[in-house]
Amino acid sequence: MLDNHTNSDEEAEKDEIVTELSVDDRHLLDMIQQLLEPCDPITYGERQREVAAKLGKSVRTVRRLVKKWEEEGLAALQTTARADKGKHRIDSDWQQFIIKTYKEGNKGSKRITPQQVAIRVQARAAELGQKKYPSYRTVYRVLQPIIEQQEQKAGVRSRGWHGSRLSVKTRDGKDLSVEYSNHVWQCDHTRVDLLLVDQHGELLGRPWLTTVVDTYSRCMMGINLGFDAPSSQVVALALRHAILPKQYGSEYGLHEEWGTYGKPEHFYTDGGKDFRSNHLQQIGVQLGFVCHLRDRPSEGGIVERPFGTFNTDFFSNMPGYTGSNVQERPEQAEKEACLTLRELEHKFVRYIVDKYNQRPDARLGDQTRYQRWEAGLIASPNVISEEELRICLMKQTRRSIYRGGYLQFENLMYRGENLAG
């Protein structure tokens, strides 16, 4: 890792970086969340009037804000921005050193990257005996206008990549630069081209695979494999697996460890209903990441490309493989199907851990995906407890309680003695 400076420097820099929500927007979010909590119609009306009074707005305006939140999520609340956005409050000597180092390192046939500039900043600080110095993130922010200007002159038009850095475009027109591991995660689903059976050998069909990928390293962070169709709950399960440290028993026969964990700062997906849900927005708010939708389908290559690799390297070698073309499905696929979901999960986890994450990505040099993820961390990820995740990944919904304490949920009737009143 490039940064090894003191906590006080990190804390100071955190205060200087533009946050996604201002203080006023955060207050508005707290008010809206009060209205999202389940309650009866009378209580809900009282809460609306209380929130309207606190915000100094009419009840009708509050209703419109809640509706906008349900449709747009966090984007609906971003009403203010910092006046000093884009400015770098660092020592002018350091700023001059960063720019001079970068320009001199890219004269003629010489080449130097922002990462290498950050290493020279660290070395210069050690030489001067200074414990506080600009981090890699600050170095990159200082150099970003210069890099973009160079790219415009060179006419760089490589989709996703801008010169030596990776960038993805969001539906609301933002260019999201990917600068380090756990910065931007992507998620997507696919129907696995493999027929599975139950424990008695009866054919069940093809399962769904949901993957979570770290954009910076292309490392597979987490998965969910099952027969449930894509939904916000399935996304939540894949996120939970990606966030937690992963422990596997000897029955998996692993030679390596699935060492990835932590949480993203940004969660980048397509515009499917499951990714636009209030449920996922609630998870993002509670865990502290921002959800973004892709600008267009071509922006999803990083998360979609592994599905083709999985088919070629893994699924095509399994009994019951159907192929991706229904017309060309092997005649013996149904007869050969013999794997259960549990057996497939064991084999697929072993493939991800021992092979896929341990291979280099073609565009990222000679580091393996896991090595790049580990080297790209700017700090050790915080471990989130399973209890905290259990609360965050629950789906909130409203239900009417009928006379006698009955309520209906997922086509089942529940009765609670304490609900009868």
C-alpha positions as CSV (number, residue, x, y, z in Angstrom):
1,M,0.0,0.0,0.0
2,L,1.2,3.5,-0.7
3,D,-0.1,5.3,2.3
4,N,1.4,4.9,5.7
5,H,0.8,8.3,7.3
6,T,-0.8,9.1,10.6
7,N,-4.4,8.8,11.5
8,S,-4.7,12.6,12.1
9,D,-3.7,13.1,8.4
10,E,-6.3,10.6,7.3
11,E,-9.0,12.2,9.4
12,A,-8.1,15.7,8.1
13,E,-8.3,14.5,4.5
14,K,-11.6,12.8,5.1
15,D,-12.9,16.2,6.1
16,E,-11.7,17.7,2.9
17,I,-13.2,15.2,0.5
18,V,-16.7,16.0,-0.8
19,T,-19.3,13.8,0.8
20,E,-22.3,12.4,-1.0
21,L,-24.8,14.1,1.3
22,S,-24.5,17.5,3.0
23,V,-25.7,18.1,6.6
24,D,-29.0,19.5,5.3
25,D,-29.5,16.5,3.0
26,R,-28.6,14.1,5.8
27,H,-31.3,15.8,8.0
28,L,-33.8,15.4,5.1
29,L,-32.9,11.7,4.8
30,D,-33.5,11.2,8.5
31,M,-36.9,12.7,8.2
32,I,-37.9,10.6,5.2
33,Q,-36.7,7.4,6.9
34,Q,-39.1,8.1,9.8
35,L,-41.9,7.9,7.2
36,L,-40.6,4.6,5.8
37,E,-41.0,2.8,9.1
38,P,-44.1,0.6,9.2
39,C,-47.2,2.0,11.1
40,D,-50.9,2.4,10.8
41,P,-52.5,5.1,8.6
42,I,-53.4,7.4,11.6
43,T,-49.8,7.3,13.0
44,Y,-48.5,7.8,9.4
45,G,-50.6,10.9,9.0
46,E,-49.3,12.3,12.3
47,R,-45.7,11.6,11.3
48,Q,-46.2,13.4,8.0
49,R,-47.5,16.5,9.8
50,E,-44.6,16.3,12.3
51,V,-42.0,16.0,9.5
52,A,-43.6,18.8,7.5
53,A,-43.4,21.1,10.5
54,K,-39.7,20.2,11.2
55,L,-38.8,20.8,7.6
56,G,-40.9,23.9,7.2
57,K,-42.7,22.4,4.2
58,S,-46.3,21.5,3.4
59,V,-47.6,17.9,3.8
60,R,-48.0,17.7,0.0
61,T,-44.3,18.6,-0.5
62,V,-43.3,15.9,2.0
63,R,-45.4,13.4,0.1
64,R,-43.6,14.4,-3.1
65,L,-40.2,14.0,-1.4
66,V,-41.0,10.5,-0.2
67,K,-42.2,9.5,-3.7
68,K,-39.1,11.0,-5.2
69,W,-37.0,9.0,-2.7
70,E,-38.8,5.8,-3.6
71,E,-38.1,6.4,-7.3
72,E,-34.6,7.9,-7.3
73,G,-33.1,6.9,-3.9
74,L,-30.1,9.0,-2.7
75,A,-30.0,11.0,-5.9
76,A,-33.3,12.6,-4.8
77,L,-31.6,14.1,-1.7
78,Q,-28.5,15.7,-3.3
79,T,-29.7,19.2,-3.3
80,T,-26.6,21.0,-2.1
81,A,-22.9,20.7,-2.8
82,R,-19.8,22.1,-1.1
83,A,-18.5,25.5,-2.3
84,D,-14.9,24.3,-2.3
85,K,-15.7,21.1,-4.4
86,G,-12.7,20.2,-6.6
87,K,-10.2,22.3,-4.6
88,H,-7.2,20.6,-2.9
89,R,-6.4,22.1,0.5
90,I,-2.8,20.8,0.7
91,D,0.5,22.6,1.1
92,S,1.5,24.5,-2.1
93,D,5.0,23.0,-1.9
94,W,3.6,19.5,-2.0
95,Q,1.2,20.4,-4.9
96,Q,4.1,21.8,-6.9
97,F,6.3,18.7,-6.2
98,I,3.5,16.4,-7.3
99,I,2.8,18.2,-10.6
100,K,6.6,18.7,-11.3
101,T,7.3,15.0,-10.6
102,Y,4.5,13.9,-12.9
103,K,5.4,16.2,-15.8
104,E,9.1,15.4,-15.7
105,G,8.4,11.7,-15.4
106,N,6.3,11.8,-18.7
107,K,8.7,13.8,-20.9
108,G,9.8,12.2,-24.1
109,S,9.7,8.4,-23.9
110,K,9.6,8.3,-20.1
111,R,6.4,7.2,-18.3
112,I,5.3,7.6,-14.8
113,T,1.9,6.8,-13.2
114,P,0.1,8.6,-10.4
115,Q,0.8,5.5,-8.2
116,Q,4.5,6.0,-8.8
117,V,4.2,9.7,-8.0
118,A,2.6,8.8,-4.7
119,I,5.5,6.5,-3.9
120,R,8.0,9.4,-4.6
121,V,5.9,11.7,-2.3
122,Q,6.2,9.1,0.4
123,A,10.0,8.8,-0.1
124,R,10.3,12.6,-0.2
125,A,8.4,12.9,3.1
126,A,10.7,10.3,4.7
127,E,13.7,12.3,3.4
128,L,12.4,15.5,5.0
129,G,11.4,13.7,8.2
130,Q,7.7,14.6,7.8
131,K,5.0,12.3,9.1
132,K,2.2,14.1,7.3
133,Y,2.1,14.0,3.5
134,P,-0.5,13.7,0.7
135,S,-2.0,10.3,0.3
136,Y,-2.4,8.6,-3.1
137,R,-6.0,9.7,-3.3
138,T,-4.9,13.4,-2.9
139,V,-2.0,12.9,-5.4
140,Y,-4.5,11.6,-7.9
141,R,-6.9,14.5,-7.3
142,V,-4.2,17.0,-7.9
143,L,-3.1,15.2,-11.1
144,Q,-6.6,14.4,-12.4
145,P,-7.1,17.7,-14.5
146,I,-3.7,17.2,-16.1
147,I,-4.4,13.6,-17.0
148,E,-7.8,14.5,-18.4
149,Q,-6.3,17.3,-20.5
150,Q,-3.7,14.9,-21.9
151,E,-6.3,12.3,-22.8
152,Q,-8.4,14.9,-24.6
153,K,-5.3,15.9,-26.7
154,A,-4.4,12.3,-27.4
155,G,-8.0,11.5,-28.3
156,V,-8.3,8.5,-26.0
157,R,-11.6,6.7,-26.6
158,S,-11.2,3.3,-25.0
159,R,-14.5,2.4,-23.3
160,G,-14.2,2.3,-19.6
161,W,-10.5,3.1,-19.5
162,H,-9.1,6.7,-19.6
163,G,-5.4,6.5,-20.2
164,S,-3.9,4.6,-17.3
165,R,-7.0,4.7,-15.1
166,L,-10.5,3.1,-15.1
167,S,-13.7,5.1,-15.2
168,V,-17.3,4.1,-15.4
169,K,-20.2,6.4,-16.3
170,T,-23.4,6.5,-14.3
171,R,-27.0,7.1,-15.6
172,D,-27.0,10.6,-14.1
173,G,-24.0,11.6,-16.2
174,K,-21.2,11.2,-13.6
175,D,-17.8,9.8,-14.5
176,L,-16.9,7.5,-11.5
177,S,-13.1,7.1,-11.4
178,V,-12.0,3.8,-9.9
179,E,-8.8,4.4,-7.9
180,Y,-8.4,1.5,-5.4
181,S,-9.8,-1.8,-4.1
182,N,-13.2,-1.8,-2.5
183,H,-13.9,1.6,-4.1
184,V,-16.5,0.5,-6.7
185,W,-18.2,-2.9,-6.7
186,Q,-20.4,-4.2,-9.5
187,C,-23.1,-6.8,-9.3
188,D,-25.1,-8.8,-11.9
189,H,-27.0,-12.1,-12.4
190,T,-27.0,-14.9,-15.0
191,R,-28.9,-18.2,-15.4
192,V,-26.3,-20.9,-15.2
193,D,-26.1,-23.2,-18.3
194,L,-26.2,-26.3,-16.1
195,L,-29.0,-28.6,-15.1
196,L,-29.1,-29.7,-11.5
197,V,-31.0,-32.4,-9.6
198,D,-32.4,-32.8,-6.1
199,Q,-31.1,-35.3,-3.5
200,H,-33.3,-38.0,-5.0
201,G,-31.9,-37.4,-8.6
202,E,-35.1,-35.7,-9.8
203,L,-34.3,-32.9,-12.4
204,L,-34.8,-29.4,-10.9
205,G,-33.6,-27.1,-13.7
206,R,-30.9,-24.4,-14.0
207,P,-29.9,-22.2,-11.0
208,W,-29.2,-18.5,-10.9
209,L,-25.7,-17.1,-10.2
210,T,-25.3,-13.6,-8.7
211,T,-21.7,-12.2,-8.6
212,V,-20.1,-9.2,-6.9
213,V,-16.9,-8.0,-8.5
214,D,-14.4,-5.4,-7.4
215,T,-13.9,-3.1,-10.3
216,Y,-10.3,-2.1,-9.5
217,S,-8.9,-5.6,-9.3
218,R,-11.6,-7.6,-11.1
219,C,-11.4,-9.9,-8.1
220,M,-14.6,-11.9,-7.3
221,M,-15.7,-10.6,-4.0
222,G,-18.8,-12.7,-3.3
223,I,-21.5,-14.9,-5.0
224,N,-25.0,-16.3,-4.4
225,L,-26.0,-19.5,-6.1
226,G,-29.6,-20.7,-5.9
227,F,-32.9,-21.2,-7.6
228,D,-34.5,-17.9,-6.5
229,A,-34.9,-15.5,-9.4
230,P,-33.1,-12.2,-9.2
231,S,-34.5,-9.9,-6.5
232,S,-33.3,-7.3,-4.0
233,Q,-33.1,-10.2,-1.4
234,V,-30.8,-12.2,-3.7
235,V,-28.6,-9.1,-4.2
236,A,-28.5,-8.6,-0.4
237,L,-27.4,-12.2,0.1
238,A,-24.6,-11.8,-2.5
239,L,-23.6,-8.5,-0.9
240,R,-23.5,-10.2,2.6
241,H,-21.2,-12.9,1.3
242,A,-18.9,-10.3,-0.3
243,I,-18.8,-8.1,2.8
244,L,-18.0,-10.8,5.4
245,P,-14.7,-12.6,5.8
246,K,-15.2,-16.1,4.3
247,Q,-14.5,-19.3,6.2
248,Y,-14.8,-22.7,4.5
249,G,-14.4,-26.1,6.0
250,S,-12.2,-29.0,4.8
251,E,-15.1,-30.4,2.7
252,Y,-14.4,-27.7,0.1
253,G,-10.8,-28.9,-0.4
254,L,-9.4,-25.4,-0.9
255,H,-5.7,-24.8,-1.5
256,E,-6.0,-21.0,-1.2
257,E,-8.1,-18.6,1.0
258,W,-10.9,-16.4,-0.2
259,G,-9.4,-13.5,1.6
260,T,-11.6,-10.6,0.2
261,Y,-14.0,-8.8,2.5
262,G,-15.0,-5.2,3.4
263,K,-17.6,-3.0,1.9
264,P,-17.7,-0.7,-1.2
265,E,-17.9,3.0,-1.3
266,H,-20.0,2.8,-4.5
267,F,-22.3,0.0,-5.8
268,Y,-22.6,0.1,-9.6
269,T,-25.3,-2.0,-11.4
270,D,-27.6,-2.1,-14.4
271,G,-31.1,-0.6,-14.2
272,G,-33.0,-3.8,-13.2
273,K,-35.9,-3.6,-10.8
274,D,-34.0,-5.4,-8.1
275,F,-31.2,-2.8,-8.3
276,R,-33.6,0.2,-8.2
277,S,-35.5,-1.1,-5.2
278,N,-36.0,0.8,-1.9
279,H,-34.6,-2.3,-0.2
280,L,-31.1,-1.8,-1.8
281,Q,-31.2,1.9,-1.1
282,Q,-31.9,1.2,2.6
283,I,-29.0,-1.2,2.7
284,G,-26.7,1.4,1.1
285,V,-27.8,4.1,3.6
286,Q,-27.3,1.8,6.6
287,L,-23.9,0.3,5.5
288,G,-22.6,3.6,4.1
289,F,-22.3,3.1,0.3
290,V,-23.9,4.8,-2.7
291,C,-25.9,3.0,-5.4
292,H,-25.4,4.0,-9.0
293,L,-27.0,2.7,-12.2
294,R,-25.0,2.1,-15.4
295,D,-25.3,4.7,-18.2
296,R,-25.6,2.1,-20.9
297,P,-25.3,-1.7,-21.3
298,S,-21.8,-1.5,-22.7
299,E,-20.5,-0.2,-19.3
300,G,-21.2,-3.6,-17.8
301,G,-18.3,-5.5,-19.3
302,I,-16.3,-5.9,-16.1
303,V,-19.1,-7.8,-14.3
304,E,-20.5,-9.6,-17.3
305,R,-17.3,-10.9,-18.9
306,P,-16.6,-13.4,-16.1
307,F,-19.8,-15.2,-16.9
308,G,-18.3,-16.2,-20.3
309,T,-15.1,-17.3,-18.5
310,F,-17.1,-19.4,-16.1
311,N,-18.9,-21.2,-18.9
312,T,-15.7,-21.9,-20.8
313,D,-13.5,-22.9,-17.9
314,F,-15.9,-24.4,-15.4
315,F,-19.5,-25.1,-16.3
316,S,-18.8,-26.7,-19.7
317,N,-16.8,-29.4,-17.9
318,M,-19.7,-30.3,-15.6
319,P,-22.3,-33.1,-16.2
320,G,-25.6,-31.6,-17.3
321,Y,-24.1,-28.7,-19.2
322,T,-26.7,-27.3,-21.6
323,G,-24.6,-24.8,-23.5
324,S,-25.7,-21.2,-24.0
325,N,-27.8,-21.9,-27.2
326,V,-31.1,-23.8,-26.7
327,Q,-31.1,-25.0,-30.3
328,E,-27.7,-26.6,-29.8
329,R,-28.3,-28.1,-26.4
330,P,-26.6,-31.5,-26.1
331,E,-29.1,-34.4,-26.3
332,Q,-27.6,-36.0,-23.2
333,A,-27.7,-32.9,-21.0
334,E,-30.8,-34.0,-19.0
335,K,-29.7,-37.7,-18.8
336,E,-26.2,-36.7,-17.6
337,A,-27.4,-34.1,-15.0
338,C,-26.4,-35.5,-11.6
339,L,-25.1,-32.6,-9.5
340,T,-27.0,-31.1,-6.6
341,L,-26.9,-27.4,-5.7
342,R,-24.7,-28.1,-2.7
343,E,-22.2,-30.1,-4.8
344,L,-22.1,-27.4,-7.5
345,E,-21.5,-24.8,-4.8
346,H,-18.6,-26.7,-3.4
347,K,-17.0,-27.1,-6.8
348,F,-17.6,-23.5,-7.9
349,V,-16.2,-22.0,-4.7
350,R,-13.1,-24.1,-5.2
351,Y,-12.8,-22.9,-8.8
352,I,-13.2,-19.2,-7.7
353,V,-10.7,-19.4,-4.8
354,D,-8.0,-21.6,-6.3
355,K,-8.2,-20.6,-9.9
356,Y,-10.2,-17.5,-10.9
357,N,-9.0,-15.1,-8.2
358,Q,-5.4,-16.5,-8.5
359,R,-5.1,-15.7,-12.2
360,P,-4.0,-12.3,-13.7
361,D,-6.5,-10.3,-15.6
362,A,-5.4,-9.6,-19.2
363,R,-5.7,-5.8,-18.8
364,L,-4.1,-5.5,-15.4
365,G,-0.5,-6.7,-15.8
366,D,1.2,-9.7,-14.1
367,Q,-0.5,-9.4,-10.7
368,T,-3.2,-12.0,-10.0
369,R,-6.7,-10.6,-9.3
370,Y,-6.3,-11.3,-5.6
371,Q,-2.8,-9.8,-5.4
372,R,-4.1,-6.6,-7.1
373,W,-7.0,-6.4,-4.7
374,E,-4.7,-6.8,-1.7
375,A,-2.1,-4.3,-3.0
376,G,-4.9,-1.8,-4.0
377,L,-6.3,-1.4,-0.5
378,I,-5.7,2.0,1.0
379,A,-6.5,0.8,4.5
380,S,-7.5,-2.5,6.1
381,P,-11.2,-3.1,5.6
382,N,-13.4,-2.9,8.7
383,V,-15.0,-6.2,9.6
384,I,-18.8,-5.8,9.9
385,S,-20.5,-8.2,12.3
386,E,-23.0,-10.7,11.1
387,E,-25.5,-9.3,13.5
388,E,-25.2,-5.9,12.0
389,L,-25.6,-7.3,8.5
390,R,-28.6,-9.4,9.5
391,I,-30.4,-6.1,10.4
392,C,-29.2,-4.2,7.4
393,L,-30.2,-6.9,4.9
394,M,-33.8,-7.4,6.2
395,K,-36.4,-6.1,3.8
396,Q,-38.8,-3.5,5.2
397,T,-42.4,-3.6,4.2
398,R,-45.8,-2.5,5.4
399,R,-48.6,-4.9,6.3
400,S,-52.1,-4.3,7.6
401,I,-53.1,-5.9,10.9
402,Y,-56.6,-7.3,10.9
403,R,-59.0,-7.7,13.8
404,G,-57.9,-10.4,16.1
405,G,-54.2,-9.8,15.5
406,Y,-53.8,-11.4,12.1
407,L,-51.5,-10.2,9.3
408,Q,-50.7,-11.7,5.8
409,F,-47.2,-12.0,4.6
410,E,-45.9,-14.0,1.5
411,N,-49.3,-15.7,1.2
412,L,-49.2,-16.9,4.8
413,M,-51.4,-15.8,7.7
414,Y,-49.7,-15.0,11.0
415,R,-51.5,-14.3,14.3
416,G,-49.9,-12.5,17.3
417,E,-51.6,-12.1,20.6
418,N,-49.9,-8.7,21.2
419,L,-51.1,-7.5,17.9
420,A,-54.8,-8.0,18.7
421,G,-55.1,-4.6,20.4
